[in-house]
Amino acid sequence: MQPHDDVSAQPAPTLWQSVREAVRGSHQDYTTGSLNRSILLLAIPMVLEMVLESLFAVVDVFWVSRLGSDAIATVGLTESLLTLVFAIGIGLGMSTTAMVARRVGEKDPDGAATAAVQAILLGLVTSLLIGIPAFLLAPRLLGWMGATPAIIAIGSGYMRIALGGSAVVLLLFLNNSIFRGAGDAAIAMRLLWASNILNLILDPCLIFGLGPFPRMGVTGAALATFTGRGIGVLYQFYRLGKGTERLRILARHVRWHGAVLAKLASVASVAVVQFLIAQASWIGLVRIVSLFGAPGLAGYTIAIRIVIFAILPSWGLSNAAATLVGQNLGAGEVRRARVAVWRTGLWNMVFLGLVGLVFIAAAGPIVALFTQDPAVSRTAVDCLRIVSCGNIAYAYGMVLMQAFNGAGDTLTPTIVNFFGFWMLEIPLAWWLAMHTRLHVDGVFVAIVVAQAAIVLASILLFRQGRWATQKI
């Protein structure tokens, strides 16, 4: 049985009032009051934040697809490596969200600000360690990923900017994780919207040389992304200094704090490994798909971008669960944190289940918006239909993973990811693709099987309750 939500003496706000409050920015205490309303107030801005991020992912490949299959393959190969940067950013961001949320739940704004500053310092150092070698080794990295000489020729500039400028990716993740942990989800939403709208405007201008802009081809797509995200990061720092009701970084907070940094690094290191395990598995899958040629790789890239379009908003719901878990554990409300996870997972399952039905039924027309190449379309349609069969598993799995992380228990999902992706998904994908009649479709079947196994393991481990005892 789930506990009843707390009842306020004030009249309950209408749904429309709650939606407007969520978009405008809420001052709700997420450790008390109606749980459904808390989920709504956090989830709406987080989902809207991810909607535009997912829209960018689709629009970007829409423009790049006009340059041919080699350009699409460039994006696919580069982003398979960029997922490693995303993994580090998400890992650092998740530990930051957990620590900031815990301090906010404990009503300790100074502690939250101190944790935020240490996270930013850690992010800056990490971005330099990644960006400089990636910028210098871009052509070799493409070659190691199986790129043809033609792809290396047109794609090196794209990879130099995309990976060499990884600082903006890391800091965008980190700073928005600070806002989410504090419960200021509307600020994170507006920041990402501004960044991505600028990105969407610059994309066709720099790719095709519209107006005063130079024609840069696929390299222009990377420069548009770097510019949009870079301006977003600058505005994030402005908002962190200006402050919110829950969090403000003052001059006295900007210093090296060894104890906090050590704890943050400890939680973050496991979280980074967790997401590296998950994201690096996509590199393994791309490497297998690349064995079937540029059309197969291009089809896979298009389909995965479309899947991301649906899954990113679901990450918004998952992030809401992480914030609720962190703040409620800080307030000592373990039961409320547990119910929030199950309820958010149910909402996510309904959403992604409906999306999966649409993708299965309309895969052909959807893919036709991006390519008319029969070989590319065939792979993209198969990938979209097969992967969508696992949407319900993805829905609950991502919420449970974020719940563990929001509690500071980054070890459990790390172990689950390792066995699910590397002990099951990659070997199964190779065997199905190379030793059965499924060929490249075997890779897509392996994705669904692995995700189903991961969510079953996560449910069992979440019910054991170890996550609720984490100290951060």
Secondary structure, DSSP 8 states (H G I E B T S, - for coil): --------SS----HHHHHHHHHH-----TTSS-HHHHHHHHHHHHHHHHHHHHHHHHHHHHHHGGG-HHHHHHHHHHHHHHHHHHHHHHHHHHHHHHHHHHHHHTT-HHHHHHHHHHHHHHHHHHHHHHHHHHHHTHHHHHHHTT--HHHHHHHHHHHHHHHHTHHHHHHHHHHHHHHHHHT-HHHHHHHHHHHHHHHHHHHHHHHHT-TTS---THHHHHHHHHHHHHHHHHHHHHHHHH--SS----GGG-S--HHHHHHHHHHHHHHHHHHHHHHHHHHHHHHHHHTTHHHHHHHHHHHHHHHHHHHHHHHHHHHHHHHHHHHHHHTT-HHHHHHHHHHHHHHHHHHHHHHHHHHHHTHHHHHHTT---HHHHHHHHHHHHHHHTTHHHHHHHHHHHHHHHHTT--HHHHHHHIIIIIIIIHHHHHHHHHHSTTTTHHHHHHHHHHHHHHHHHHHHHHHHTGGGG---
